[in-house]
Amino acid sequence: MKRSIISFLVGAIVTACAMGWFWYQDREQYTRAIPAVKGAVQVAPVVNGTPTGTTNGTVQQQTGAVASQAIQQQVQITQEKAMEIFKTAYPDYRIEKVKFDTDHGRAHYEIDGETLTREVEIKIDAVTGEIFQVKEGH
């Protein structure tokens, strides 16, 4: 009887420690709020792969390689639309970086987003709006 009570107490203590450890590892999502943008998000128009305006600091823009004239004429998706596609697919993620690029003649937007515990990088086709590559990390 004494042995079973001790076994029960040891099991309860080990379980409580394990649960506490997992909560401790995942505590950021419970203790900190994701910073939100105050006011409207300002988006800089991109002409020939170069930002022509400024942003409010929420999106870090980079200039990719200047695409050929034929590729640029095919582009149907604006940077704003690409960001909307991202937010539809990942509503809890904050956009960190938007970049227009062409790889092997395919015009696309690379968008990086994150929460407190996860990161994602997606590529959106600038002609069709299709998400064709996703890289998720922790």
C-alpha positions as a printed NumPy array, in Angstrom:
array([[  0.   ,   0.   ,   0.   ],
       [  2.765,   2.383,   0.964],
       [  4.643,   1.487,  -2.214],
       [  1.614,   2.225,  -4.449],
       [  1.078,   5.619,  -2.805],
       [  4.739,   6.529,  -3.354],
       [  4.529,   5.32 ,  -6.983],
       [  1.418,   7.423,  -7.516],
       [  3.048,  10.534,  -6.044],
       [  6.232,  10.06 ,  -8.109],
       [  4.127,   9.613, -11.254],
       [  2.1  ,  12.745, -10.503],
       [  5.253,  14.774,  -9.892],
       [  6.907,  13.541, -13.113],
       [  3.738,  14.303, -15.103],
       [  3.453,  17.787, -13.595],
       [  7.116,  18.491, -14.395],
       [  6.68 ,  17.325, -17.991],
       [  3.582,  19.481, -18.467],
       [  5.342,  22.459, -16.917],
       [  8.323,  21.996, -19.215],
       [  6.132,  21.912, -22.334],
       [  4.245,  25.006, -21.193],
       [  7.553,  26.757, -20.517],
       [  8.792,  25.958, -24.052],
       [  5.589,  27.295, -25.613],
       [  5.036,  30.227, -23.226],
       [  5.701,  33.016, -25.748],
       [  2.401,  32.523, -27.522],
       [  0.574,  32.893, -24.211],
       [  2.55 ,  35.738, -22.662],
       [  3.207,  38.168, -25.527],
       [  0.845,  39.686, -28.036],
       [  1.832,  39.926, -31.682],
       [  2.504,  43.598, -32.418],
       [ -0.11 ,  45.052, -34.727],
       [  0.162,  47.889, -37.193],
       [ -1.658,  51.017, -36.093],
       [ -3.552,  52.706, -38.91 ],
       [ -3.618,  51.802, -42.559],
       [ -0.725,  49.893, -44.104],
       [  1.031,  51.987, -46.713],
       [  2.388,  50.073, -49.681],
       [  4.996,  51.478, -52.039],
       [  4.294,  50.967, -55.729],
       [  6.953,  48.949, -57.528],
       [  8.048,  50.003, -61.009],
       [ 10.512,  47.784, -62.875],
       [ 11.317,  45.964, -59.622],
       [ 12.219,  49.173, -57.749],
       [ 10.091,  50.655, -54.939],
       [  9.032,  54.201, -55.868],
       [  7.66 ,  55.262, -52.484],
       [  8.124,  54.512, -48.818],
       [  6.298,  52.283, -46.373],
       [  5.418,  52.774, -42.743],
       [  8.121,  50.296, -41.776],
       [  5.916,  47.202, -41.618],
       [  7.161,  45.695, -44.882],
       [ 10.827,  45.54 , -45.662],
       [ 11.061,  45.776, -49.428],
       [ 13.949,  44.563, -51.514],
       [ 14.731,  45.032, -55.135],
       [ 15.04 ,  41.88 , -57.186],
       [ 16.61 ,  41.486, -60.605],
       [ 14.953,  43.629, -63.24 ],
       [ 12.862,  41.339, -65.367],
       [ 12.808,  41.459, -69.137],
       [ 10.222,  43.68 , -70.805],
       [  8.234,  40.637, -72.015],
       [  7.933,  39.194, -68.486],
       [  6.929,  42.538, -66.987],
       [  4.139,  42.936, -69.536],
       [  2.739,  39.53 , -68.482],
       [  2.589,  40.41 , -64.763],
       [ -1.073,  40.531, -63.695],
       [ -0.734,  40.415, -59.897],
       [  0.238,  43.605, -58.065],
       [  2.286,  43.648, -54.881],
       [ -0.86 ,  44.582, -52.946],
       [ -2.762,  41.606, -54.405],
       [  0.144,  39.265, -53.566],
       [  0.036,  40.504, -49.982],
       [ -3.738,  39.861, -49.881],
       [ -3.161,  36.311, -51.152],
       [ -0.596,  35.784, -48.4  ],
       [ -2.939,  37.129, -45.687],
       [ -5.751,  34.892, -46.968],
       [ -3.538,  31.808, -46.769],
       [ -1.822,  32.81 , -43.485],
       [ -4.136,  35.186, -41.58 ],
       [ -2.229,  34.951, -38.265],
       [  1.16 ,  35.753, -39.792],
       [  2.742,  39.211, -39.936],
       [  4.414,  40.096, -43.247],
       [  8.131,  40.706, -42.769],
       [  9.422,  41.046, -46.332],
       [  8.031,  41.313, -49.869],
       [ 10.322,  40.89 , -52.86 ],
       [  9.59 ,  40.801, -56.587],
       [ 11.908,  38.398, -58.407],
       [ 12.262,  36.271, -61.516],
       [ 13.739,  32.796, -61.33 ],
       [ 14.294,  31.046, -64.651],
       [ 11.977,  33.51 , -66.39 ],
       [  9.098,  33.085, -63.915],
       [  8.017,  36.386, -62.367],
       [  6.919,  35.994, -58.758],
       [  6.69 ,  37.609, -55.338],
       [  8.6  ,  36.158, -52.394],
       [  6.802,  36.958, -49.143],
       [  8.199,  36.154, -45.698],
       [  5.863,  36.098, -42.71 ],
       [  6.062,  35.132, -39.081],
       [  4.25 ,  34.688, -35.805],
       [  6.023,  34.497, -32.466],
       [  6.761,  30.798, -32.919],
       [  6.618,  30.111, -36.676],
       [  8.037,  31.433, -39.937],
       [  6.907,  30.924, -43.508],
       [  8.239,  31.948, -46.923],
       [  5.978,  31.622, -49.933],
       [  6.353,  32.342, -53.623],
       [  3.347,  33.657, -55.535],
       [  3.288,  33.591, -59.334],
       [  2.983,  37.211, -60.546],
       [  0.96 ,  36.17 , -63.603],
       [ -1.557,  33.692, -62.153],
       [ -1.535,  34.48 , -58.413],
       [ -0.826,  30.815, -57.634],
       [  1.214,  29.931, -54.533],
       [  3.806,  27.601, -56.024],
       [  6.328,  27.193, -53.209],
       [  6.01 ,  27.182, -49.417],
       [  8.831,  26.884, -46.876],
       [  7.742,  26.647, -43.26 ],
       [ 10.117,  26.824, -40.341],
       [ 10.179,  27.321, -36.597]])
